[in-house]
Amino acid sequence: MWYNGYISVGYPNSGFGVLIMRVAFDQIEIEVNYLGYVAPKPGWFIAAHSHQQYEMHFITKGKGINKFESGQIEFYKNVVYMAPPGEVHEQFSDLQDPMEIFFMPFSIMGLKKDLPRIYAPFPLIQNELQTIRQLQENLGALNIFHVQMRLIELIWKIISPSLEQEKTEEHRGSPHTASVYTSSQQIVEQAIVYIHNHKLENPGIEEIAAVCHISSRQLSRVFTQAMHSTIHAFIQHERYLWACRELLQTHKPIEEISEELHLGSKQYFSSWFKSFSLKSPMVYRNDNYG
């Protein structure tokens, strides 16, 4: 994710998932207003409506129909749909295979023209969104900030091809700049995917750099510029979020979670976990589930 300038966050007391976050990068700003959720109940529907902003829909379970003025499309698991500003649309959940949706209105400032409608498969979103939902209900503001940044990263990953096209047009006549931008983005995305898939093994920067076919020094520089985080800190936070999910959503013994993270003893795992949450794994689990 490519951003610079500033990040501002608000936490209104309006129930689950409400957030206001603005991220500035280059000449573009993305502002996320809140994360909404519709549980997978048979036959639910959302009446025709529109927004002045974009609205991203993440379908994580089941199937349904999205209708808009010029037709309709099928919604199914792991599909992402972005409605452009002003589009009138309505959703209907299937009776036999009810649909679960996360939705997020957001604004983009600084565009030369509106982005087109997006409708595409986007795997690996269900676990990510369920984890974010669970963590937002149970963690303090500092950690909420980190998981909310993951929401911004999801939006960025989905809309970046369209933004890249606009950026390329803007820099037409300067192909070197556009080429470096795209190459760096691809490196960071490849590194993040590898970390996501191998976080339990605690991969080192040399291992990730080899997958990205660049030097560890170059990867460190590009990753830190893009994510405003060292690659080591990013890996450890990914591992911490995984540990939180296992503590909250499973009944695994703490020793088993520690072993899966390759952290050795229960005592070391407890010390490592407390460096993020200020609570031991046992206290964290008991506080949330009594």
Residue, then its C-alpha position, 0 to 999 in steps of 0.5 A: m500500500w502506497y501512502n504518505g502525508y497523514i493518517s487520521v482516525g476517529y472512533p465514534n461510539s456507534g456500535f460494531g465496526v464504526l470507524i473513520m480513517r483517512v489515508a493520504f498517498d501521493q495526490i490521492e486520499i482515501e477516507v473510510n467511514y465505517l465497516g458494516y456487516v449483514a449476517p447470513k440469514p435466509g431471504w434477507f434483502i436491502a432495499a434500493h439505495s445509493h451513496q454519494q461515496y463508493e461502496m465496497h461489498f465483500i461477500t464471504k458466505g453464501k450467494g445472492i443477487n445485486k440489482f442495479e438500474s441497468g441489470q443484475i449480477e450474482f453475488y457468491k463467496n469471495v466476490v468483491y463488488m464496488a458500486p460507484p457513487g450515485e449507483v442505485h442498487e439493492q441486494f437479495s440473499d438466497l433462501q437456501d444458501p444465505m449470503e454474508i456481506f461486509f460492506m464499506p462506504f469510502s471516498i477517494m479525493g484527488l481523482k481526475k475521474d470516477l473509478p468504474r464499477i468493480y466486480a471480481p473474485f478476490p480470495l482470502i478475504q473471509n478469514e481476514l474480515q472475520t478476524i478484523r470483526q472479532l478483533q474490533e469487538n475485543l481489542g483496545a484502540l491501539n490494536i484496532f488502529h492496526v486492524q483498521m489499517r488492514l481494511i484500508e489495505l484491502i481496499w487499496k489492493i482492489i482499487s489499485p489497478s484502476l488507480e495505476q491506470e490513472k497514474t500511468e496516464e498522468h505520468r505519460g511521457s515519463p515511463h521510468t517513473a510509472s515502471v518503478y511505481t508498478s514494480s515496487q507495488q508488485i514486490v510489496e504485494q508479493a511479499i505480503v502474500y508470502i508472509h500471509n501464507h507462511k506467517l506461522e513459520n516466521p519467515g526471515i527477510e532473506e527468505i522473502a527476498a528470494v521469493c521476490h527475486i530481489s536483495s534483502r536490503q532492497l526489499s527492506r527499503v521498498f517494504t518500509q517505504a510502502m507500509h511505514s513498518t519494517i518487514h519484521a514488525f509486519i510479520q510479528h503483527e501478522r502472527y499476533l493477529w493469528a494468535c488472537r484469532e486462535l485464542l478467541q475462536t478456538h479452544k486450543p491449549i495455549e501450548e498448542i498455539s505456541e507450537e504452531l507459531h514455533l515459539g517454543s515454550k509456553q512461557y516464551f509465548s506468553s512474554w511475546f504475546k504480552s509485548f503486543s497486548l499487555k496481557s498474557p494469553m490466558v488473561y486475554r482469553n479469560d477476559n473475553y470469554g469469562 
